Amino acid sequence: MEVMYLVIPCYNEEEMLPITAKALEEKMSALIAEKKIAPMSRVMFVDDGSADKTWQLIQKLHSENRIFTGLKLSRNKGHQNALLAGLMTAKKYADIIVSMDADLQDDINAIDGFLEKRAEGCEIVYGVRSSRETDTGFKRMTAQGYYKILAAMGVEITYNHADYRMMSRRAVEALEEFREVNLFLRGMVPMVGFKSDIVTYERAARQAGESKYPLKKMISFAVEGITSLSIKPIRFITALGFMIFFVSIIMLIYFLTVHFMGKTVAGWTTTVVSVWALGGLQLLAIGVIGEYIGKIYLETKARPKYIIETDLEEEN
């Protein structure tokens, strides 16, 4: 039997945490009783600099039941960094690691499917939503569009997969070799390779608390995913520049022809539209290039992705 750790990033989850902990305790106990995982398996909550009582709840859970352990980051570093901190810490104790969110929207019974795939020799198993019926129409439309954009940009990503997955220690150690400061794990994990598979599940609605991904954060995360894994936006601007240059040559020939034919007409509208169009394109180009330069700036600084303040596992 293998030791399994569940890694769960938490940010201001004091309302949801007791519900999540109860469900995971029952699930882990059942898996241990069925001898599907080793008794040393644990649930590791990663407190991502929460401003509420999330860490106090994690400490209380740990003191009452050692199936729970916790990791406290020194400050808020974002979901992806908190998840990475949990993965890199858990690999010291576990043979396989399952990552999931604290909102319990991911079906914990899919873990049985993960373990079956693991028995078949898989190093990575992705939890994939079978449908998006619980999403609003707007979120469903934007999510599907986002996956299509990523595919068009040449990004290898599993459709309808978030961060619910199982990874072996070997796979996590391989992921550790990736040195990016700008993290987008959904795109990085497939780059690891190894034998992989998927398990489908129905995603439930959040039972308590509020979503930690409002529209603004979702847009930021989407931009992060595209710019972290693809340079096609810059190539698109280059191609667009060539197209506009080609059109300008045609227009130049046209205007010279009209001029020599003596049919020149003052084109105020054409001039204004041209200025605004080219100005907007230039600003867009500068913005996209600036996004990549900003990422280069952060990468060259090589600041730590996270700093661990407390590891309850080490205190045992």
Number of C-alpha atoms within 10 A of each C-alpha: 10 15 17 29 28 26 30 25 27 28 22 19 25 20 16 19 22 15 15 18 19 11 13 19 16 10 16 24 15 13 17 17 12 10 12 17 21 18 17 14 24 25 24 27 28 31 30 28 20 19 14 13 13 25 24 12 17 26 16 13 19 19 13 10 10 15 19 24 25 25 29 26 21 15 16 17 15 16 20 19 23 29 25 22 22 27 28 16 17 25 20 10 17 20 20 26 29 24 22 22 19 21 24 21 16 23 16 17 10 18 22 14 17 23 19 15 20 20 10 11 13 19 22 29 24 24 29 22 20 13 13 17 13 14 14 9 11 8 14 15 12 12 18 13 12 18 19 14 14 20 15 11 17 14 21 18 18 17 15 16 17 18 18 22 23 31 26 20 22 15 20 23 16 15 21 14 9 13 11 16 19 18 21 19 18 19 19 19 22 17 15 18 13 14 14 16 17 19 18 16 17 17 19 15 13 15 13 15 13 13 9 14 12 9 10 9 11 14 14 11 15 18 13 16 21 21 20 20 18 15 14 15 16 16 11 13 18 13 12 14 16 12 12 14 12 12 11 12 12 11 12 12 11 11 15 12 13 13 12 9 9 9 10 12 9 8 8 9 9 9 11 10 11 12 12 11 11 13 12 12 16 14 11 13 19 13 12 16 15 12 16 16 12 11 16 14 11 14 14 10 9 12 9 8 17 18 15 17 12 15 16 18 17 9 6 7
